[in-house]
Amino acid sequence: MAYKITEECINCGACEPECPNQAISVGDEIYIIDPEKCTECVGHFDTSQCAAVCPVDCCVPDPDHKESQEELMKKYKRLTGQS
């Protein structure tokens, strides 16, 4: 499933440069994650980098965007232009 950023976000910006899919951007009040681009870092890393660097643990799995490992890998391949 894609990750989301909760309201606890302190706008530190640590997560944005760590996202290999450029799925994180500045929102109106807090950073946001585009679920169409978020692969939980599948294909890039073993763990979700946004969650790993977040100092307040506000990068969490989004239950509204559940995806299997296989679906995440397909999304990774689509986003990176791999067949």
PDB file of N, CA, C and O in Angstrom, chain B, residues numbered from 101:
ATOM      1  N   MET B 101       0.830  -1.175   0.000  1.00  0.00           N
ATOM      2  CA  MET B 101       0.000   0.000   0.000  1.00  0.00           C
ATOM      3  C   MET B 101       0.872   1.234   0.000  1.00  0.00           C
ATOM      4  O   MET B 101       1.992   1.215   0.511  1.00  0.00           O
ATOM      5  N   ALA B 102       0.374   2.275  -0.556  1.00  0.00           N
ATOM      6  CA  ALA B 102       1.112   3.535  -0.565  1.00  0.00           C
ATOM      7  C   ALA B 102       1.204   4.069   0.864  1.00  0.00           C
ATOM      8  O   ALA B 102       0.438   3.680   1.745  1.00  0.00           O
ATOM      9  N   TYR B 103       2.142   4.950   1.060  1.00  0.00           N
ATOM     10  CA  TYR B 103       2.283   5.617   2.352  1.00  0.00           C
ATOM     11  C   TYR B 103       1.551   6.954   2.305  1.00  0.00           C
ATOM     12  O   TYR B 103       1.248   7.471   1.230  1.00  0.00           O
ATOM     13  N   LYS B 104       1.277   7.498   3.468  1.00  0.00           N
ATOM     14  CA  LYS B 104       0.699   8.833   3.577  1.00  0.00           C
ATOM     15  C   LYS B 104       1.424   9.552   4.706  1.00  0.00           C
ATOM     16  O   LYS B 104       2.104   8.931   5.523  1.00  0.00           O
ATOM     17  N   ILE B 105       1.268  10.855   4.737  1.00  0.00           N
ATOM     18  CA  ILE B 105       1.861  11.666   5.786  1.00  0.00           C
ATOM     19  C   ILE B 105       0.733  12.207   6.643  1.00  0.00           C
ATOM     20  O   ILE B 105      -0.204  12.828   6.142  1.00  0.00           O
ATOM     21  N   THR B 106       0.834  11.963   7.931  1.00  0.00           N
ATOM     22  CA  THR B 106      -0.228  12.368   8.849  1.00  0.00           C
ATOM     23  C   THR B 106      -0.090  13.830   9.270  1.00  0.00           C
ATOM     24  O   THR B 106       0.906  14.485   8.961  1.00  0.00           O
ATOM     25  N   GLU B 107      -1.082  14.321   9.965  1.00  0.00           N
ATOM     26  CA  GLU B 107      -1.114  15.714  10.417  1.00  0.00           C
ATOM     27  C   GLU B 107      -0.017  16.047  11.417  1.00  0.00           C
ATOM     28  O   GLU B 107       0.212  17.217  11.722  1.00  0.00           O
ATOM     29  N   GLU B 108       0.666  15.023  11.930  1.00  0.00           N
ATOM     30  CA  GLU B 108       1.773  15.260  12.861  1.00  0.00           C
ATOM     31  C   GLU B 108       3.015  15.803  12.155  1.00  0.00           C
ATOM     32  O   GLU B 108       3.998  16.150  12.810  1.00  0.00           O
ATOM     33  N   CYS B 109       2.975  15.878  10.823  1.00  0.00           N
ATOM     34  CA  CYS B 109       4.105  16.371  10.034  1.00  0.00           C
ATOM     35  C   CYS B 109       4.534  17.753  10.530  1.00  0.00           C
ATOM     36  O   CYS B 109       3.706  18.638  10.745  1.00  0.00           O
ATOM     37  N   ILE B 110       5.849  17.917  10.705  1.00  0.00           N
ATOM     38  CA  ILE B 110       6.388  19.203  11.172  1.00  0.00           C
ATOM     39  C   ILE B 110       7.040  19.982  10.027  1.00  0.00           C
ATOM     40  O   ILE B 110       7.737  20.968  10.265  1.00  0.00           O
ATOM     41  N   ASN B 111       6.818  19.550   8.803  1.00  0.00           N
ATOM     42  CA  ASN B 111       7.343  20.224   7.618  1.00  0.00           C
ATOM     43  C   ASN B 111       8.859  20.381   7.633  1.00  0.00           C
ATOM     44  O   ASN B 111       9.385  21.412   7.214  1.00  0.00           O
ATOM     45  N   CYS B 112       9.552  19.368   8.111  1.00  0.00           N
ATOM     46  CA  CYS B 112      11.016  19.455   8.177  1.00  0.00           C
ATOM     47  C   CYS B 112      11.653  19.240   6.813  1.00  0.00           C
ATOM     48  O   CYS B 112      12.772  19.694   6.574  1.00  0.00           O
ATOM     49  N   GLY B 113      10.948  18.548   5.910  1.00  0.00           N
ATOM     50  CA  GLY B 113      11.465  18.315   4.572  1.00  0.00           C
ATOM     51  C   GLY B 113      12.411  17.140   4.439  1.00  0.00           C
ATOM     52  O   GLY B 113      12.962  16.922   3.360  1.00  0.00           O
ATOM     53  N   ALA B 114      12.616  16.381   5.492  1.00  0.00           N
ATOM     54  CA  ALA B 114      13.557  15.257   5.436  1.00  0.00           C
ATOM     55  C   ALA B 114      13.128  14.174   4.446  1.00  0.00           C
ATOM     56  O   ALA B 114      13.975  13.528   3.828  1.00  0.00           O
ATOM     57  N   CYS B 115      11.841  13.977   4.296  1.00  0.00           N
ATOM     58  CA  CYS B 115      11.333  12.882   3.473  1.00  0.00           C
ATOM     59  C   CYS B 115      11.422  13.142   1.975  1.00  0.00           C
ATOM     60  O   CYS B 115      11.712  12.228   1.203  1.00  0.00           O
ATOM     61  N   GLU B 116      11.181  14.356   1.565  1.00  0.00           N
ATOM     62  CA  GLU B 116      11.068  14.660   0.130  1.00  0.00           C
ATOM     63  C   GLU B 116      12.279  14.221  -0.690  1.00  0.00           C
ATOM     64  O   GLU B 116      12.091  13.531  -1.692  1.00  0.00           O
ATOM     65  N   PRO B 117      13.508  14.580  -0.324  1.00  0.00           N
ATOM     66  CA  PRO B 117      14.642  14.167  -1.159  1.00  0.00           C
ATOM     67  C   PRO B 117      14.956  12.674  -1.081  1.00  0.00           C
ATOM     68  O   PRO B 117      15.697  12.157  -1.918  1.00  0.00           O
ATOM     69  N   GLU B 118      14.410  11.982  -0.099  1.00  0.00           N
ATOM     70  CA  GLU B 118      14.688  10.545   0.055  1.00  0.00           C
ATOM     71  C   GLU B 118      13.813   9.677  -0.837  1.00  0.00           C
ATOM     72  O   GLU B 118      14.123   8.505  -1.049  1.00  0.00           O
ATOM     73  N   CYS B 119      12.727  10.229  -1.361  1.00  0.00           N
ATOM     74  CA  CYS B 119      11.786   9.435  -2.162  1.00  0.00           C
ATOM     75  C   CYS B 119      12.348   9.191  -3.557  1.00  0.00           C
ATOM     76  O   CYS B 119      12.555  10.145  -4.307  1.00  0.00           O
ATOM     77  N   PRO B 120      12.601   7.933  -3.924  1.00  0.00           N
ATOM     78  CA  PRO B 120      13.170   7.639  -5.236  1.00  0.00           C
ATOM     79  C   PRO B 120      12.189   7.839  -6.387  1.00  0.00           C
ATOM     80  O   PRO B 120      12.595   7.879  -7.548  1.00  0.00           O
ATOM     81  N   ASN B 121      10.902   7.964  -6.071  1.00  0.00           N
ATOM     82  CA  ASN B 121       9.870   8.120  -7.105  1.00  0.00           C
ATOM     83  C   ASN B 121       9.348   9.545  -7.217  1.00  0.00           C
ATOM     84  O   ASN B 121       8.420   9.800  -7.984  1.00  0.00           O
ATOM     85  N   GLN B 122       9.924  10.476  -6.468  1.00  0.00           N
ATOM     86  CA  GLN B 122       9.428  11.850  -6.419  1.00  0.00           C
ATOM     87  C   GLN B 122       7.925  11.899  -6.124  1.00  0.00           C
ATOM     88  O   GLN B 122       7.189  12.697  -6.705  1.00  0.00           O
ATOM     89  N   ALA B 123       7.490  11.034  -5.214  1.00  0.00           N
ATOM     90  CA  ALA B 123       6.076  10.966  -4.841  1.00  0.00           C
ATOM     91  C   ALA B 123       5.711  11.963  -3.746  1.00  0.00           C
ATOM     92  O   ALA B 123       4.529  12.170  -3.471  1.00  0.00           O
ATOM     93  N   ILE B 124       6.703  12.579  -3.120  1.00  0.00           N
ATOM     94  CA  ILE B 124       6.458  13.487  -2.001  1.00  0.00           C
ATOM     95  C   ILE B 124       6.627  14.925  -2.455  1.00  0.00           C
ATOM     96  O   ILE B 124       7.597  15.279  -3.124  1.00  0.00           O
ATOM     97  N   SER B 125       5.646  15.752  -2.069  1.00  0.00           N
ATOM     98  CA  SER B 125       5.717  17.171  -2.406  1.00  0.00           C
ATOM     99  C   SER B 125       5.129  17.996  -1.264  1.00  0.00           C
ATOM    100  O   SER B 125       4.490  17.471  -0.352  1.00  0.00           O
ATOM    101  N   VAL B 126       5.367  19.300  -1.345  1.00  0.00           N
ATOM    102  CA  VAL B 126       4.843  20.211  -0.336  1.00  0.00           C
ATOM    103  C   VAL B 126       3.360  20.418  -0.603  1.00  0.00           C
ATOM    104  O   VAL B 126       2.958  20.760  -1.715  1.00  0.00           O
ATOM    105  N   GLY B 127       2.545  20.205   0.441  1.00  0.00           N
ATOM    106  CA  GLY B 127       1.124  20.453   0.325  1.00  0.00           C
ATOM    107  C   GLY B 127       0.777  21.810   0.911  1.00  0.00           C
ATOM    108  O   GLY B 127       1.671  22.607   1.194  1.00  0.00           O
ATOM    109  N   ASP B 128      -0.501  22.080   1.095  1.00  0.00           N
ATOM    110  CA  ASP B 128      -0.932  23.361   1.652  1.00  0.00           C
ATOM    111  C   ASP B 128      -0.430  23.561   3.072  1.00  0.00           C
ATOM    112  O   ASP B 128       0.023  24.647   3.434  1.00  0.00           O
ATOM    113  N   GLU B 129      -0.515  22.502   3.875  1.00  0.00           N
ATOM    114  CA  GLU B 129      -0.107  22.622   5.278  1.00  0.00           C
ATOM    115  C   GLU B 129       1.003  21.661   5.669  1.00  0.00           C
ATOM    116  O   GLU B 129       1.829  21.977   6.525  1.00  0.00           O
ATOM    117  N   ILE B 130       1.024  20.487   5.044  1.00  0.00           N
ATOM    118  CA  ILE B 130       2.035  19.476   5.332  1.00  0.00           C
ATOM    119  C   ILE B 130       2.484  18.848   4.016  1.00  0.00           C
ATOM    120  O   ILE B 130       1.864  19.061   2.974  1.00  0.00           O
ATOM    121  N   TYR B 131       3.556  18.082   4.070  1.00  0.00           N
ATOM    122  CA  TYR B 131       3.993  17.344   2.890  1.00  0.00           C
ATOM    123  C   TYR B 131       2.940  16.284   2.559  1.00  0.00           C
ATOM    124  O   TYR B 131       2.235  15.801   3.445  1.00  0.00           O
ATOM    125  N   ILE B 132       2.844  15.930   1.280  1.00  0.00           N
ATOM    126  CA  ILE B 132       1.881  14.926   0.841  1.00  0.00           C
ATOM    127  C   ILE B 132       2.587  13.889  -0.030  1.00  0.00           C
ATOM    128  O   ILE B 132       3.627  14.162  -0.629  1.00  0.00           O
ATOM    129  N   ILE B 133       2.001  12.701  -0.087  1.00  0.00           N
ATOM    130  CA  ILE B 133       2.529  11.613  -0.913  1.00  0.00           C
ATOM    131  C   ILE B 133       1.499  11.264  -1.977  1.00  0.00           C
ATOM    132  O   ILE B 133       0.334  11.023  -1.662  1.00  0.00           O
ATOM    133  N   ASP B 134       1.923  11.237  -3.229  1.00  0.00           N
ATOM    134  CA  ASP B 134       1.062  10.862  -4.341  1.00  0.00           C
ATOM    135  C   ASP B 134       0.995   9.333  -4.387  1.00  0.00           C
ATOM    136  O   ASP B 134       1.997   8.684  -4.687  1.00  0.00           O
ATOM    137  N   PRO B 135      -0.174   8.748  -4.093  1.00  0.00           N
ATOM    138  CA  PRO B 135      -0.269   7.284  -4.068  1.00  0.00           C
ATOM    139  C   PRO B 135      -0.022   6.628  -5.427  1.00  0.00           C
ATOM    140  O   PRO B 135       0.290   5.438  -5.487  1.00  0.00           O
ATOM    141  N   GLU B 136      -0.157   7.381  -6.512  1.00  0.00           N
ATOM    142  CA  GLU B 136       0.102   6.842  -7.841  1.00  0.00           C
ATOM    143  C   GLU B 136       1.595   6.661  -8.096  1.00  0.00           C
ATOM    144  O   GLU B 136       1.990   5.896  -8.975  1.00  0.00           O
ATOM    145  N   LYS B 137       2.420   7.362  -7.330  1.00  0.00           N
ATOM    146  CA  LYS B 137       3.872   7.260  -7.496  1.00  0.00           C
ATOM    147  C   LYS B 137       4.547   6.485  -6.373  1.00  0.00           C
ATOM    148  O   LYS B 137       5.691   6.056  -6.521  1.00  0.00           O
ATOM    149  N   CYS B 138       3.857   6.301  -5.257  1.00  0.00           N
ATOM    150  CA  CYS B 138       4.462   5.634  -4.097  1.00  0.00           C
ATOM    151  C   CYS B 138       4.471   4.121  -4.288  1.00  0.00           C
ATOM    152  O   CYS B 138       3.431   3.504  -4.521  1.00  0.00           O
ATOM    153  N   THR B 139       5.668   3.531  -4.186  1.00  0.00           N
ATOM    154  CA  THR B 139       5.817   2.077  -4.277  1.00  0.00           C
ATOM    155  C   THR B 139       6.327   1.494  -2.963  1.00  0.00           C
ATOM    156  O   THR B 139       6.767   0.346  -2.922  1.00  0.00           O
ATOM    157  N   GLU B 140       6.268   2.287  -1.881  1.00  0.00           N
ATOM    158  CA  GLU B 140       6.860   1.884  -0.602  1.00  0.00           C
ATOM    159  C   GLU B 140       8.346   1.602  -0.782  1.00  0.00           C
ATOM    160  O   GLU B 140       8.938   0.858  -0.001  1.00  0.00           O
ATOM    161  N   CYS B 141       8.935   2.183  -1.787  1.00  0.00           N
ATOM    162  CA  CYS B 141      10.346   2.013  -2.157  1.00  0.00           C
ATOM    163  C   CYS B 141      10.664   0.623  -2.691  1.00  0.00           C
ATOM    164  O   CYS B 141      11.834   0.273  -2.843  1.00  0.00           O
ATOM    165  N   VAL B 142       9.636  -0.172  -2.977  1.00  0.00           N
ATOM    166  CA  VAL B 142       9.844  -1.483  -3.600  1.00  0.00           C
ATOM    167  C   VAL B 142      10.577  -1.267  -4.915  1.00  0.00           C
ATOM    168  O   VAL B 142      10.218  -0.388  -5.699  1.00  0.00           O
ATOM    169  N   GLY B 143      11.599  -2.070  -5.150  1.00  0.00           N
ATOM    170  CA  GLY B 143      12.412  -1.954  -6.343  1.00  0.00           C
ATOM    171  C   GLY B 143      13.626  -1.066  -6.141  1.00  0.00           C
ATOM    172  O   GLY B 143      14.601  -1.164  -6.886  1.00  0.00           O
ATOM    173  N   HIS B 144      13.573  -0.210  -5.146  1.00  0.00           N
ATOM    174  CA  HIS B 144      14.682   0.699  -4.862  1.00  0.00           C
ATOM    175  C   HIS B 144      15.403   0.315  -3.566  1.00  0.00           C
ATOM    176  O   HIS B 144      16.627   0.189  -3.539  1.00  0.00           O
ATOM    177  N   PHE B 145      14.629   0.133  -2.497  1.00  0.00           N
ATOM    178  CA  PHE B 145      15.178  -0.125  -1.165  1.00  0.00           C
ATOM    179  C   PHE B 145      14.369  -1.209  -0.457  1.00  0.00           C
ATOM    180  O   PHE B 145      13.267  -1.548  -0.889  1.00  0.00           O
ATOM    181  N   ASP B 146      14.914  -1.744   0.620  1.00  0.00           N
ATOM    182  CA  ASP B 146      14.216  -2.763   1.401  1.00  0.00           C
ATOM    183  C   ASP B 146      13.178  -2.171   2.350  1.00  0.00           C
ATOM    184  O   ASP B 146      12.268  -2.871   2.795  1.00  0.00           O
ATOM    185  N   THR B 147      13.314  -0.884   2.658  1.00  0.00           N
ATOM    186  CA  THR B 147      12.366  -0.217   3.561  1.00  0.00           C
ATOM    187  C   THR B 147      11.940   1.116   2.961  1.00  0.00           C
ATOM    188  O   THR B 147      12.639   1.685   2.124  1.00  0.00           O
ATOM    189  N   SER B 148      10.806   1.597   3.391  1.00  0.00           N
ATOM    190  CA  SER B 148      10.309   2.893   2.930  1.00  0.00           C
ATOM    191  C   SER B 148      11.186   3.997   3.503  1.00  0.00           C
ATOM    192  O   SER B 148      11.277   4.172   4.718  1.00  0.00           O
ATOM    193  N   GLN B 149      11.823   4.731   2.614  1.00  0.00           N
ATOM    194  CA  GLN B 149      12.798   5.728   3.031  1.00  0.00           C
ATOM    195  C   GLN B 149      12.171   6.909   3.759  1.00  0.00           C
ATOM    196  O   GLN B 149      12.787   7.467   4.667  1.00  0.00           O
ATOM    197  N   CYS B 150      10.966   7.299   3.381  1.00  0.00           N
ATOM    198  CA  CYS B 150      10.324   8.423   4.062  1.00  0.00           C
ATOM    199  C   CYS B 150      10.103   8.099   5.535  1.00  0.00           C
ATOM    200  O   CYS B 150      10.358   8.928   6.408  1.00  0.00           O
ATOM    201  N   ALA B 151       9.630   6.892   5.800  1.00  0.00           N
ATOM    202  CA  ALA B 151       9.397   6.478   7.185  1.00  0.00           C
ATOM    203  C   ALA B 151      10.711   6.353   7.948  1.00  0.00           C
ATOM    204  O   ALA B 151      10.771   6.644   9.143  1.00  0.00           O
ATOM    205  N   ALA B 152      11.753   5.924   7.259  1.00  0.00           N
ATOM    206  CA  ALA B 152      13.048   5.730   7.914  1.00  0.00           C
ATOM    207  C   ALA B 152      13.666   7.044   8.381  1.00  0.00           C
ATOM    208  O   ALA B 152      14.351   7.075   9.403  1.00  0.00           O
ATOM    209  N   VAL B 153      13.431   8.129   7.644  1.00  0.00           N
ATOM    210  CA  VAL B 153      14.062   9.405   7.996  1.00  0.00           C
ATOM    211  C   VAL B 153      13.153  10.363   8.755  1.00  0.00           C
ATOM    212  O   VAL B 153      13.629  11.382   9.257  1.00  0.00           O
ATOM    213  N   CYS B 154      11.875  10.071   8.852  1.00  0.00           N
ATOM    214  CA  CYS B 154      10.925  10.985   9.494  1.00  0.00           C
ATOM    215  C   CYS B 154      11.188  11.072  11.001  1.00  0.00           C
ATOM    216  O   CYS B 154      11.132  10.058  11.696  1.00  0.00           O
ATOM    217  N   PRO B 155      11.475  12.278  11.511  1.00  0.00           N
ATOM    218  CA  PRO B 155      11.782  12.416  12.944  1.00  0.00           C
ATOM    219  C   PRO B 155      10.571  12.316  13.860  1.00  0.00           C
ATOM    220  O   PRO B 155      10.723  12.154  15.071  1.00  0.00           O
ATOM    221  N   VAL B 156       9.359  12.412  13.292  1.00  0.00           N
ATOM    222  CA  VAL B 156       8.156  12.340  14.141  1.00  0.00           C
ATOM    223  C   VAL B 156       7.253  11.164  13.764  1.00  0.00           C
ATOM    224  O   VAL B 156       6.103  11.100  14.198  1.00  0.00           O
ATOM    225  N   ASP B 157       7.765  10.246  12.966  1.00  0.00           N
ATOM    226  CA  ASP B 157       7.041   9.026  12.581  1.00  0.00           C
ATOM    227  C   ASP B 157       5.660   9.303  11.994  1.00  0.00           C
ATOM    228  O   ASP B 157       4.685   8.645  12.356  1.00  0.00           O
ATOM    229  N   CYS B 158       5.576  10.284  11.081  1.00  0.00           N
ATOM    230  CA  CYS B 158       4.277  10.599  10.484  1.00  0.00           C
ATOM    231  C   CYS B 158       4.105  10.015   9.082  1.00  0.00           C
ATOM    232  O   CYS B 158       3.062  10.224   8.462  1.00  0.00           O
ATOM    233  N   CYS B 159       5.090   9.296   8.570  1.00  0.00           N
ATOM    234  CA  CYS B 159       4.965   8.597   7.289  1.00  0.00           C
ATOM    235  C   CYS B 159       4.522   7.173   7.596  1.00  0.00           C
ATOM    236  O   CYS B 159       5.295   6.363   8.107  1.00  0.00           O
ATOM    237  N   VAL B 160       3.267   6.883   7.277  1.00  0.00           N
ATOM    238  CA  VAL B 160       2.672   5.606   7.657  1.00  0.00           C
ATOM    239  C   VAL B 160       1.950   4.973   6.464  1.00  0.00           C
ATOM    240  O   VAL B 160       1.589   5.677   5.521  1.00  0.00           O
ATOM    241  N   PRO B 161       1.736   3.654   6.495  1.00  0.00           N
ATOM    242  CA  PRO B 161       0.976   3.005   5.428  1.00  0.00           C
ATOM    243  C   PRO B 161      -0.440   3.587   5.341  1.00  0.00           C
ATOM    244  O   PRO B 161      -1.087   3.837   6.358  1.00  0.00           O
ATOM    245  N   ASP B 162      -0.899   3.795   4.116  1.00  0.00           N
ATOM    246  CA  ASP B 162      -2.224   4.362   3.868  1.00  0.00           C
ATOM    247  C   ASP B 162      -3.215   3.232   3.603  1.00  0.00           C
ATOM    248  O   ASP B 162      -3.161   2.607   2.544  1.00  0.00           O
ATOM    249  N   PRO B 163      -4.118   2.959   4.546  1.00  0.00           N
ATOM    250  CA  PRO B 163      -5.061   1.848   4.369  1.00  0.00           C
ATOM    251  C   PRO B 163      -6.032   2.063   3.202  1.00  0.00           C
ATOM    252  O   PRO B 163      -6.693   1.117   2.774  1.00  0.00           O
ATOM    253  N   ASP B 164      -6.126   3.269   2.693  1.00  0.00           N
ATOM    254  CA  ASP B 164      -6.998   3.545   1.549  1.00  0.00           C
ATOM    255  C   ASP B 164      -6.347   3.174   0.224  1.00  0.00           C
ATOM    256  O   ASP B 164      -6.997   3.225  -0.820  1.00  0.00           O
ATOM    257  N   HIS B 165      -5.078   2.802   0.252  1.00  0.00           N
ATOM    258  CA  HIS B 165      -4.355   2.441  -0.969  1.00  0.00           C
ATOM    259  C   HIS B 165      -3.571   1.149  -0.759  1.00  0.00           C
ATOM    260  O   HIS B 165      -2.340   1.150  -0.784  1.00  0.00           O
ATOM    261  N   LYS B 166      -4.285   0.060  -0.553  1.00  0.00           N
ATOM    262  CA  LYS B 166      -3.652  -1.239  -0.324  1.00  0.00           C
ATOM    263  C   LYS B 166      -3.194  -1.844  -1.648  1.00  0.00           C
ATOM    264  O   LYS B 166      -3.935  -1.869  -2.630  1.00  0.00           O
ATOM    265  N   GLU B 167      -1.943  -2.335  -1.648  1.00  0.00           N
ATOM    266  CA  GLU B 167      -1.377  -2.989  -2.818  1.00  0.00           C
ATOM    267  C   GLU B 167      -0.475  -4.120  -2.360  1.00  0.00           C
ATOM    268  O   GLU B 167       0.190  -4.022  -1.329  1.00  0.00           O
ATOM    269  N   SER B 168      -0.457  -5.190  -3.133  1.00  0.00           N
ATOM    270  CA  SER B 168       0.418  -6.319  -2.830  1.00  0.00           C
ATOM    271  C   SER B 168       1.837  -5.987  -3.266  1.00  0.00           C
ATOM    272  O   SER B 168       2.058  -5.014  -3.987  1.00  0.00           O
ATOM    273  N   GLN B 169       2.795  -6.791  -2.830  1.00  0.00           N
ATOM    274  CA  GLN B 169       4.187  -6.618  -3.259  1.00  0.00           C
ATOM    275  C   GLN B 169       4.278  -6.713  -4.780  1.00  0.00           C
ATOM    276  O   GLN B 169       5.038  -5.974  -5.406  1.00  0.00           O
ATOM    277  N   GLU B 170       3.514  -7.611  -5.368  1.00  0.00           N
ATOM    278  CA  GLU B 170       3.514  -7.774  -6.818  1.00  0.00           C
ATOM    279  C   GLU B 170       2.992  -6.510  -7.505  1.00  0.00           C
ATOM    280  O   GLU B 170       3.562  -6.066  -8.502  1.00  0.00           O
ATOM    281  N   GLU B 171       1.920  -5.935  -6.979  1.00  0.00           N
ATOM    282  CA  GLU B 171       1.375  -4.696  -7.550  1.00  0.00           C
ATOM    283  C   GLU B 171       2.365  -3.537  -7.413  1.00  0.00           C
ATOM    284  O   GLU B 171       2.512  -2.722  -8.323  1.00  0.00           O
ATOM    285  N   LEU B 172       3.039  -3.476  -6.265  1.00  0.00           N
ATOM    286  CA  LEU B 172       4.030  -2.425  -6.055  1.00  0.00           C
ATOM    287  C   LEU B 172       5.200  -2.579  -7.015  1.00  0.00           C
ATOM    288  O   LEU B 172       5.720  -1.584  -7.520  1.00  0.00           O
ATOM    289  N   MET B 173       5.622  -3.815  -7.274  1.00  0.00           N
ATOM    290  CA  MET B 173       6.711  -4.056  -8.217  1.00  0.00           C
ATOM    291  C   MET B 173       6.288  -3.682  -9.636  1.00  0.00           C
ATOM    292  O   MET B 173       7.093  -3.136 -10.391  1.00  0.00           O
ATOM    293  N   LYS B 174       5.043  -3.963 -10.010  1.00  0.00           N
ATOM    294  CA  LYS B 174       4.540  -3.565 -11.329  1.00  0.00           C
ATOM    295  C   LYS B 174       4.533  -2.041 -11.455  1.00  0.00           C
ATOM    296  O   LYS B 174       4.888  -1.498 -12.501  1.00  0.00           O
ATOM    297  N   LYS B 175       4.128  -1.359 -10.390  1.00  0.00           N
ATOM    298  CA  LYS B 175       4.118   0.099 -10.404  1.00  0.00           C
ATOM    299  C   LYS B 175       5.547   0.631 -10.525  1.00  0.00           C
ATOM    300  O   LYS B 175       5.804   1.562 -11.288  1.00  0.00           O
ATOM    301  N   TYR B 176       6.469   0.041  -9.776  1.00  0.00           N
ATOM    302  CA  TYR B 176       7.883   0.423  -9.854  1.00  0.00           C
ATOM    303  C   TYR B 176       8.379   0.301 -11.295  1.00  0.00           C
ATOM    304  O   TYR B 176       9.015   1.219 -11.813  1.00  0.00           O
ATOM    305  N   LYS B 177       8.094  -0.816 -11.934  1.00  0.00           N
ATOM    306  CA  LYS B 177       8.557  -1.043 -13.307  1.00  0.00           C
ATOM    307  C   LYS B 177       7.923  -0.051 -14.268  1.00  0.00           C
ATOM    308  O   LYS B 177       8.585   0.423 -15.191  1.00  0.00           O
ATOM    309  N   ARG B 178       6.667   0.264 -14.068  1.00  0.00           N
ATOM    310  CA  ARG B 178       5.996   1.250 -14.915  1.00  0.00           C
ATOM    311  C   ARG B 178       6.628   2.633 -14.732  1.00  0.00           C
ATOM    312  O   ARG B 178       6.888   3.334 -15.710  1.00  0.00           O
ATOM    313  N   LEU B 179       6.871   3.019 -13.489  1.00  0.00           N
ATOM    314  CA  LEU B 179       7.426   4.338 -13.206  1.00  0.00           C
ATOM    315  C   LEU B 179       8.872   4.491 -13.678  1.00  0.00           C
ATOM    316  O   LEU B 179       9.307   5.594 -14.009  1.00  0.00           O
ATOM    317  N   THR B 180       9.608   3.389 -13.708  1.00  0.00           N
ATOM    318  CA  THR B 180      11.012   3.450 -14.113  1.00  0.00           C
ATOM    319  C   THR B 180      11.234   3.059 -15.571  1.00  0.00           C
ATOM    320  O   THR B 180      12.369   3.054 -16.049  1.00  0.00           O
ATOM    321  N   GLY B 181      10.150   2.730 -16.277  1.00  0.00           N
ATOM    322  CA  GLY B 181      10.272   2.397 -17.689  1.00  0.00           C
ATOM    323  C   GLY B 181      10.838   1.024 -17.963  1.00  0.00           C
ATOM    324  O   GLY B 181      11.337   0.764 -19.058  1.00  0.00           O
ATOM    325  N   GLN B 182      10.766   0.134 -16.977  1.00  0.00           N
ATOM    326  CA  GLN B 182      11.245  -1.235 -17.171  1.00  0.00           C
ATOM    327  C   GLN B 182      10.099  -2.115 -17.651  1.00  0.00           C
ATOM    328  O   GLN B 182       8.933  -1.846 -17.362  1.00  0.00           O
ATOM    329  N   SER B 183      10.437  -3.161 -18.382  1.00  0.00           N
ATOM    330  CA  SER B 183       9.388  -4.061 -18.879  1.00  0.00           C
ATOM    331  C   SER B 183       9.119  -5.195 -17.955  1.00  0.00           C
ATOM    332  O   SER B 183       8.264  -6.033 -18.239  1.00  0.00           O
TER     333      SER B 183
END
